[in-house]
Structures are given as structure tokens and as C-alpha cells.
């Protein structure tokens, strides 16, 4: 039985074959395009193989492998999609010095012959994973819009921070719509500012806070030379924020429709875990049972600490250890979102953050510890199949 290795490229792929009992792959190669003609040529090449093909192996980098893997699975061919690090270290163990598409294809075929990676359906759950990643991408884009708004507020309306810790909250955004700069706020009527955000089920800014804001704005330290430009950019960014808010709601509704089973409902009992976060956790982690202990999950997410010290560098324990940031970036982003929301709405994470800050940790360091705590909550709820309970330690 032969094994096939395919080095996947953006538009062109290279396939190599390793025969049963051989340690080296054949010199013969097949070059095929990412097209129907290329896939048909691959089918003919596999059918003409001197030995029946047992397994096709390719790397999971990028997205170009998906059409090829889907095609092979529909043809009944066993496919193993492996982490790119596995063939890389296999090549190093063989003392391979050539790095090219043909060499990579042969390495994959030889590795498949020796190690026999497990063939699974590579596209199982791919729709949920794609939907979850898209929703999280929108959330990340909205976060970047918020960062740009922070900068503009510091330039054009720094006094706004006296009233709002978060200048992108609903009331602050409504206020920026009518007064994007300090100069604009000083020119507005107090009643107009007081009515900002007022509506069914929403409280306005209020007269007392509006007067306080106008008094501060009258002697603002804002940059007057940038007033017109800041006002223009704030208006544009608010439009982007509102558009992303609508798109996020639609994406989360789409994700919620794809979620199925009790695990998704259990995960959403954790404060800060909505449909998009739950889908990301389920799509990126897959089967929680494949991790024998919590440290393996931390390493998979890249949230575990990594020491970076040499000589005098990193002599302080506070600076010699950093978050590794290896593994799944999407899972790490989900942990970050749970931690950030948890500071306000999850008593377990809020208390953990307070303890780390009291111990002298910096805000970002303490937030990193909260990401670890967030994953521990996910681990406990998922493994035990029990809803989140903030008082579980007291009950225990």
C-alpha cells in the first residue's frame, strides 16, 4: 500500500508517492493546478499507482488545502491533514537540507509511510469553525475601531474621559455624534447634550453631567488645529462601529443557528461566552477528551508561560516569563474576550484579576492570568458537563 504526500500551494500543488516498505519516496512527481483539470489529473495518477493508495497526507497551513481535501474525501480517499510542524521536524530528523515543493511533498509521503497519521474527515465541523472565525474577526475589527476612537478622543475631546471610562460606550458614542470635539460640545445647548442617548429603555446623559462636560470643554486642552479633521474621522469611525455592530449581531445569529447539543448551552452559562465564543471554543478545541490534562489545553492555546532569560536579561521573575503565544490564535482570542468581559460580569475572573493586581502584576500581566482562568472555567464546565457556578469552591 502506497502513501501520497501533497505539498499544497496557493495555485499549484506537488504530489509524491512512497511505496510500501520503502523509506524514500519515488522520484516521480505530479504537478497539478488548483482546478478541475488538476484534480482530474490527480485522480488519474492515483488510479495508475503501482500500489493501491492507502493514505494521502497534506499540511493544514492556509486554506488552499480545503478544496483538495474535500475532493479526495468525496472520491473515498483517506486523507490526513497534519500540523505543519510535524513534517518540518521529520525533515530535520532526516537531516534534509533541501527546502522546495518537491522535497516537501516527498517528506510528507515518507512521513506518512513511517508514522501512519490518523485519517479523519478534515472538513468535519468546518462550517461552524468558519462561521465562528468570521464572527470573531468582526469583533476584532470593532476593537480596532475602538482603539482609533480612543486616539481621536485624546486629541479632540480629552475631557470626555472625565465622564466615561470607556469613550466607546453607547452614551459616549451618542454624545460624540452631536459633539465630536470639545469645541463642538462648548457650542451645543446644554439640553441637547443632556438628551444624548435618550430613548425607549435608555437613559440620557442628564443635565448635571452635561453642564459638567461643557465646563470642562470650555477650557479644553484639545488640539484646535485638528478640530475639523477629528470631527470628520470620528463621524466616519462611528459609522464603522455601528455597521460592525449590526454585522456582529447577524454573524452571532448565524453561529447560534449552527450550534447544536448541550455542550454549547453549557459553555454559554459562563459570563462572557456568547454564541460566537462558544462556537470558537468548540470548533478550535474539537474533542475536549483529547487533552489528558489542563496544561495540554493551555499549551494548545498558547496561554502557557515561556521563559525568556539569558544572562542579565530577564533577571526579574516579572519580566523573564512571557505568554508563549503559540498554538491556536483563534482560541487565544476567545480566551482574551472571555477575560475582558469577565472583568465586568464574571465574579470569578474579576476576583482573580484583583488578586493579581494586588500581588503587583501589571494590568496586562494580570489580564493574561485571567485568560488562563477563563480557559480553566471552560475546561471545568466542558469536562464535567455542568453549568458554570461562581460559588463552586464554597460548595466544595
C-alpha positions in Angstrom: 0.0 0.0 0.0 1.4 3.4 -1.0 1.2 6.7 0.7 0.9 10.1 -1.0 2.3 13.4 0.1 0.9 16.6 -1.4 2.7 20.0 -0.9 -0.2 22.4 -1.2 0.3 25.8 -2.7 -1.9 28.7 -3.5 -2.5 27.8 -7.1 -0.2 24.8 -7.7 0.3 21.6 -5.8 3.0 18.9 -6.0 2.3 15.2 -5.2 4.8 12.5 -4.4 4.4 8.7 -3.7 6.2 6.4 -1.2 5.8 2.7 -1.8 5.1 0.1 0.8 8.3 -0.9 2.7 10.4 1.9 1.2 11.9 4.7 3.3 12.4 7.0 0.4 9.7 8.4 -1.9 9.8 7.9 -5.7 11.5 10.5 -7.8 8.3 10.7 -9.9 6.2 13.7 -9.1 2.8 15.1 -10.2 2.3 18.8 -10.5 -1.3 19.9 -10.6 -3.2 23.1 -10.5 -6.0 24.2 -8.2 -8.6 23.5 -10.8 -10.9 20.8 -12.1 -8.4 19.7 -14.7 -5.7 19.5 -12.0 -8.0 17.4 -9.7 -8.9 15.1 -12.6 -5.1 14.6 -13.3 -4.6 13.7 -9.7 -7.4 11.1 -9.9 -5.9 9.5 -12.9 -2.4 9.5 -11.3 -3.7 7.8 -8.1 -5.6 5.2 -10.2 -2.5 4.4 -12.1 -0.4 3.9 -9.0 1.7 0.7 -9.0 0.3 0.0 -5.5 -3.1 0.9 -4.1 -3.1 4.3 -2.3 -3.7 3.9 1.4 -3.4 7.5 2.6 -2.9 11.0 1.3 -1.2 13.5 3.6 -1.0 17.2 3.4 -0.4 20.2 5.7 -3.1 22.3 7.3 -1.5 25.7 6.6 -3.6 28.3 5.0 -6.9 27.4 3.3 -5.8 26.1 -0.1 -5.8 22.5 1.2 -9.6 22.6 1.7 -10.8 22.1 -1.9 -8.3 19.4 -2.5 -9.1 17.5 0.8 -12.8 17.9 0.0 -12.4 16.4 -3.5 -10.3 13.4 -2.2 -12.8 12.7 0.5 -15.7 12.7 -1.9 -13.7 10.2 -4.0 -13.4 7.9 -1.0 -9.6 8.5 -0.5 -8.3 8.6 3.1 -6.9 12.0 4.0 -4.7 13.0 6.9 -4.3 16.8 7.4 -1.3 17.4 9.7 0.2 20.3 11.6 3.0 21.8 9.5 5.4 21.4 12.4 5.2 17.6 12.2 6.7 17.2 8.7 9.2 20.0 9.5 10.7 18.1 12.4 10.5 14.9 10.5 12.6 16.5 7.8 15.1 17.7 10.4 15.4 14.2 11.8 16.3 13.0 8.2 18.9 15.8 8.0 17.1 17.2 5.0 18.9 20.2 3.6 16.7 21.0 0.6 13.5 23.1 1.0 11.4 23.0 -2.1 7.9 22.0 -3.1 9.1 18.6 -4.5 11.2 17.9 -1.4 8.3 18.9 0.9 5.9 16.5 -1.0 8.4 13.6 -0.7 8.9 14.3 3.1 5.1 14.2 3.6 4.9 10.9 1.7 7.8 9.4 3.7 6.4 10.6 7.0 3.0 9.1 6.2 4.7 5.7 5.4 6.6 5.7 8.6 4.2 7.3 11.1 0.8 6.5 9.6 -1.0 9.6 10.8 -4.7 9.1 11.6 -7.0 9.8 8.8 -10.1 11.8 9.8 -12.6 13.8 8.0 -10.6 17.1 7.6 -13.7 19.2 6.9 -15.8 17.9 9.8 -17.2 21.0 11.6 -15.6 23.3 9.1 -18.7 25.4 8.6 -19.0 26.1 12.3 -15.3 26.9 12.5 -15.5 29.3 9.5 -18.6 31.0 10.9 -17.1 31.4 14.4 -13.8 32.7 13.0 -15.7 35.2 10.8 -17.7 36.4 13.8 -14.6 36.8 15.9 -12.9 38.7 13.1 -15.7 41.2 13.1 -15.3 41.6 16.9 -11.6 42.2 16.4 -12.2 44.8 13.7 -14.6 46.6 16.0 -11.9 46.6 18.7 -9.5 48.3 16.3 -12.2 50.9 15.5 -12.5 51.5 19.3 -8.7 52.0 19.6 -8.8 54.6 16.8 -11.7 56.3 18.6 -9.7 56.4 21.8 -6.9 58.2 20.0 -9.2 60.8 18.4 -10.9 61.5 21.8 -7.4 62.1 23.3 -6.7 64.6 20.5 -10.1 66.3 20.1 -12.1 65.8 23.3 -9.9 64.6 26.2 -12.3 65.8 28.8 -14.8 63.1 27.8 -12.6 60.6 29.8 -13.7 62.5 32.9 -17.2 61.2 32.5 -16.6 57.9 30.8 -14.0 55.2 31.5 -14.9 53.8 28.1 -15.4 56.5 25.5 -17.0 54.0 23.1 -19.9 53.0 25.4 -23.4 53.7 24.0 -23.9 57.0 25.8 -20.4 58.3 24.9 -21.0 57.3 21.2 -24.3 59.1 21.2 -22.6 62.2 22.6 -19.8 62.1 20.0 -22.5 62.0 17.3 -23.6 65.5 18.3 -20.4 66.8 19.7 -17.3 65.0 18.3 -14.9 67.6 19.7 -14.6 69.7 22.9 -15.2 72.9 20.8 -18.4 71.4 19.4 -19.6 70.5 22.9 -19.0 74.0 24.2 -21.1 75.4 21.3 -24.0 73.0 21.9 -27.0 73.8 24.1 -26.9 72.0 27.4 -30.3 70.4 26.8 -29.1 68.9 23.5 -26.1 67.3 25.3 -28.3 66.1 28.2 -30.6 64.3 25.8 -27.8 62.3 24.2 -28.7 58.5 24.1 -32.2 59.2 25.5 -34.8 56.8 24.1 -37.1 53.9 25.0 -35.4 51.9 27.7 -32.3 54.2 27.7 -31.2 57.0 30.0 -29.8 60.2 28.6 -26.6 61.9 29.6 -28.5 64.1 32.1 -28.4 67.8 32.7 -25.9 67.8 35.6 -23.3 65.7 33.6 -23.9 67.8 30.5 -23.1 71.0 32.4 -20.0 69.4 33.9 -18.9 68.4 30.5 -19.4 71.8 29.0 -17.5 73.5 31.8 -14.5 71.2 31.1 -14.8 71.6 27.3 -14.7 75.4 27.6 -11.1 75.2 28.8 -10.2 72.1 26.9 -6.6 71.0 26.2 -7.7 69.6 22.8 -5.6 70.5 19.7 -7.7 73.2 18.0 -5.8 72.8 14.7 -7.2 69.3 14.4 -10.9 70.1 15.2 -12.3 69.7 11.7 -10.3 66.6 10.9 -11.1 64.9 14.2 -14.8 65.6 13.8 -14.7 64.1 10.3 -12.8 61.0 11.4 -15.0 60.5 14.5 -18.1 60.6 12.4 -16.6 58.0 9.9 -15.5 55.7 12.7 -18.9 55.8 14.5 -20.5 54.7 11.2 -18.0 51.8 11.0 -18.7 50.9 14.6 -22.5 50.8 14.0 -22.1 48.8 10.8 -19.9 46.3 12.6 -22.4 46.1 15.5 -25.1 45.1 13.0 -22.8 42.6 11.3 -21.7 41.1 14.6 -25.3 40.6 15.6 -26.1 38.9 12.3 -22.9 36.7 12.4 -23.7 35.6 16.0 -27.2 34.7 15.0 -25.8 32.7 12.2 -23.4 30.9 14.6 -26.2 30.3 17.0 -28.1 28.5 14.3 -25.2 26.2 13.7 -24.6 25.3 17.3 -26.2 22.1 18.4 -26.0 20.0 21.6 -25.8 20.5 25.3 -22.2 21.5 25.3 -22.8 24.8 23.6 -25.6 25.6 26.1 -23.3 24.7 29.0 -20.4 26.9 27.7 -22.8 29.8 27.4 -23.5 29.7 31.1 -20.0 31.2 31.6 -20.4 35.0 31.7 -18.7 36.4 28.6 -19.4 33.4 26.4 -21.9 34.0 23.7 -22.7 32.0 20.6 -19.6 33.2 18.7 -17.3 32.5 21.6 -18.9 29.1 22.3 -18.6 28.2 18.6 -15.0 29.2 18.5 -14.2 27.1 21.6 -16.0 24.0 20.2 -14.5 24.4 16.7 -10.9 25.1 17.8 -10.8 22.6 20.7 -12.8 19.9 19.0 -13.0 16.9 21.4 -12.0 18.1 24.9 -11.2 14.5 25.7 -8.1 14.5 23.6 -6.4 16.7 26.2 -5.5 14.5 29.2 -4.9 17.4 31.5 -5.5 21.2 31.7 -1.8 22.1 30.9 -2.2 20.5 27.4 -5.1 22.8 26.7 -3.1 25.8 27.8 -0.3 24.8 25.5 -2.7 24.2 22.6 -4.0 27.8 23.1 -0.5 29.2 23.7 -1.5 30.7 27.0 1.1 28.8 29.0 4.2 30.8 30.2 7.5 30.6 28.4 10.8 31.7 30.0 12.9 34.2 28.1 16.0 34.9 30.0 19.7 34.8 29.3 22.4 36.3 31.5 21.2 39.6 32.9 18.2 39.7 30.5 15.1 38.7 32.3 16.7 38.6 35.7 13.5 39.7 37.3 10.8 37.0 37.6 8.3 39.6 36.5 10.0 40.0 33.1 11.6 36.7 32.4 8.3 34.9 31.8 6.0 35.8 29.0 2.9 34.2 27.4 4.1 31.7 24.8 1.5 32.8 22.2 2.0 29.6 20.2 -0.8 27.2 19.2 -4.3 28.4 18.1 -4.5 32.2 17.8 -8.3 31.9 17.4 -8.6 30.0 20.7 -6.3 32.5 22.4 -8.5 35.4 21.1 -11.6 33.7 22.6 -9.9 33.4 26.0 -9.0 37.1 25.8 -12.6 38.1 25.1 -13.9 35.9 28.0 -11.3 37.6 30.3 -12.1 41.1 29.2 -15.9 40.7 29.5 -15.3 38.7 32.7 -13.7 41.7 34.4 -17.1 43.3 34.5 -19.5 40.4 34.5 -17.8 37.3 35.9 -17.1 37.4 39.7 -14.5 34.6 39.4 -12.4 36.4 36.8 -12.9 39.8 38.5 -11.6 38.4 41.8 -8.7 36.7 40.1 -7.7 40.0 38.4 -7.9 41.9 41.7 -5.6 39.3 43.4 -3.0 39.5 40.6 -3.1 43.3 40.7 -2.7 43.3 44.5 0.3 41.0 44.1 2.0 43.7 42.0 1.2 42.4 38.5 0.8 44.9 35.7 -2.7 45.3 34.1 -1.8 43.3 31.0 0.1 40.6 33.0 -3.0 40.2 35.3 -5.2 40.0 32.2 -3.0 37.2 30.9 -3.6 35.3 34.1 -7.3 35.9 33.6 -7.1 34.3 30.2 -5.7 31.2 31.8 -8.5 31.3 34.4 -11.1 31.7 31.6 -9.8 28.5 30.0 -9.9 26.7 33.3 -13.6 27.6 33.6 -14.2 26.3 30.1 -12.2 23.1 31.0 -14.3 22.5 34.1 -17.7 23.2 32.6 -17.0 21.1 29.5 -15.2 18.2 31.1 -17.8 17.9 34.0 -20.8 18.7 31.8 -22.1 21.0 34.5 -23.2 24.7 34.2 -21.0 27.4 35.5 -21.2 28.0 39.2 -19.3 31.0 40.6 -19.6 29.5 44.1 -18.4 26.0 43.3 -15.4 26.3 45.6 -17.6 27.3 48.6 -19.9 24.4 47.8 -17.0 22.0 47.5 
